Amino acid sequence: SGVFLNLIGNLAFPLLLIGGLFLLSRRQGGAGGGPGGPGNPLGFAKSKAKFQMEPNTGVMFDDVAGVNEAKQDFMEVVEFLKRPEKFTAVGARIPKGVLLVGPPGTGKTLLAKAIAGEAGVPFFSISGSEFVEMFVGVGASRVRDLFKKAKENAPCIIFVDEIDAVGRSRGTGIGGGNDEREQTLNQLLTEMDGFEGNTGIIVVAATNRADILDPALLRPGRFDRQVTVDVPDVQGRTDILKVHARNKKLGEGVDVESIAKRTPGFSGADLANLLNEAAILAGRRSKTEISLKEIDDSVDRIVAGMEGTPMTDGKSKSLVAYHEVGHAICGTLTPGHDPVQKVTVIPRGQAKGLTWFTPGEDPTLISKSQIFARIVGALGGRAAEEVIFGRAETTTGASSDLNQVSNMARQMVTNWGMSDVGPWMTSDGQQGDMIMRMMQRNAQSEALQAQIDAAVKKISDDAYQVALAQMRENREAIDEVVELLIERETISGDEFRDILSKYTKIPEENLKAATASIV
């Protein structure tokens, strides 16, 4: 009897645990979880994809602006799903996958929603991070379950957002080939290969890190098409602003084309946020419509942060004013630099003052002279401090400027071949892993490293000498601009150029760039 009681005691806890789980499973299933559903604690291996038989995303192609090339590609995909016989009749194969690549906020997810809205076919959406759990095999099981449901509802669309969470190149995880994420990726590759014929299942994935994706994922037959969704140009920004301005009450003098020229480099999400911030400002100021003042203040807030308390200390304000005017002078007088938009001594974020420049439309094609001009402009603040107050009185205010100078000068040498070291790359500009970059640097000879450091120093030294010379030669202009800046706290680029042109000649190309940027 003692042995029997001991056996019952040992089995009691496991039996109670299993019974409790079974009752919980039944209760959750009855409450709507269903077998293997989201309420079932035993259904964690099932796909978490959101499923819509009749997509109601609320987004159509007319709601997507600024990405006309990408829209054209996806209109063809929608045509594949609606009328596949047009393509199969001539032997065409429907693409199995489309990869959306681009920076954050450019409209990749919005495009996927528009495809679902236009095609009117069942739509599965899931984030890459939802595949992987702490339990081995769960991710692969979820992939199998997702594709099983997709085959049952074909033709359909599977949208995987942030696919880099599961599609990163294999062999870099701690667990090697047995890593849970790698097992999930292997299953995804198998499922995409397993499509037979024109099943009508199209996988649309989005990422902003295409460089780290596994090559096997990118080959034709899996993701047949890669569509780049980049930040919009001025026409794209105008179209995007028109979409987001539909429900905004803009003032009489507000023109979306002017706002587009004022916001180079802004993504679609940035532009949506800009108009929303402007609307909030207008409401806070008890206005019934959004004026250019709200737009201008919102741009400043998004780029540089909240407006701080104006400085009251005369010496600090004077030093910041000379520092900012130094940037403006060097930028305006060095050929190839972007035009000054405005100069202010009103603090924003971590900055005590700011000099705004309007960058050109194409940031991917920058010449050596333009980069050197940017280095001169960045050193203008430190040069002004040294010329006006003396070397012993230079401040820490130039720390971020010096960081930019170091980065630009080093990239000129190591990435862009713009130095005496030679027209070749001494570093992998695409290498994002810090450890790999350190290993790459250690693989270089000491002589080459010394050459690189010397070339970087020479570029910085040459630029600083140019900045110092411009400060010394234009002292009267600097003093007049600073006097006006301290009085008004903010001056426009046109006001600054009007004063400067009385004392010296501004390079013709810089004047043309300033005229083109006027909004």
Protein Blocks (a to p, Z undefined) as FASTA:
>chain_A
ZZmmmmmmmmmmmmmmmmmmmmmmmmmmmnonoghiaklmklmmpcfbdcdfbacehpaf
klpghilmlmmmmmmmmmmmmmmmlmmmnopacdfbdcddddehiopmmmmmmmmmmnop
acddddfklmpcfbehklmmmmmmmmmmmmmmcccddddehkllmmgcehiamnlmmlmk
lmmmmmmmmmmmmpgcjeopacddddfblmlpcfklmpghiambacddddddfklmmmmm
mmmmmmpccdfklcfklmmmmmghiafklmmmmmmmmmmmmmmnopabdcfklmmmmmmm
mmnopcddddfblklmmmmmmmmmmmmmmmmmpghiacdfbdcfbdehjbfbdcdddddf
blmbccfklmmmmmmmmmmmmmmmmmmnopklpcfklmmmmmmmmmmmmmmmmmnopafk
bpcdfbdfklmbfklmmmmmmmpcfklmmmmmmmmmmmmmmmmmmmmmmmmmmmmmmmmm
mmmmmmnopacfklmmmmmmmmmccdfklmmmmmmmpZZ
